Amino acid sequence: MPVDMKCMIASTFAQMAQKKPIDKITVKDLVEQCGISRQAFYYHFQDILEVMEWSIRQMIENALQNSLQAETPQKSIAEFINIAVKHEDLLFRLLSSQRRAQVERIFVEAMRSSIQQILYSKKPDLGISRQNLEVALSFYAYGIAGVIFENCKNKSLQVE
């Protein structure tokens, strides 16, 4: 059975992040831990930031798939909180790193894209202008992400 190299690299990164500050994890450390060559790493990712970005997007994509099955908007949003709770330690470490601004941007962009997909799948014709939709998407993406970040920082995320 073939190994999904991206998943393996991202999973190894997450494991390493449990033991070592994220800012101290290098490509060299990661390839040694994975048992792969630098070329294999660079075939899949440009750098550590891209590993983080891919991991965050995968996390949010999993929440999106579950939220599309939810019966109500509240349950859809709860799926994102559930994923954040599941990965709370990693999120906390990402947000505590020197790359916090990049992590926040990546998370908000992925959240915005997910909210847009949820809206279009549940109600394709929203009846609002494109400009108002863009404002609403940004508002909700920043709002949800901000609540998750704040509660992650305080270690107070809970599944309901």
Secondary structure, DSSP 8 states (H G I E B T S, - for coil): ----HHHHHHHHHHHHHHHS-GGG--HHHHHHHHT--HHHHHHH-SSHHHHHHHHHHHHHHHHHHHHTT-SSHHHHHHHHHHHHHHTHHHHHHHHTSTTHHHHHHHHHHHHHHHHHHHHHHH-S---S-HHHHHHHHHHHHHHHHHHHHHHHHTT-----
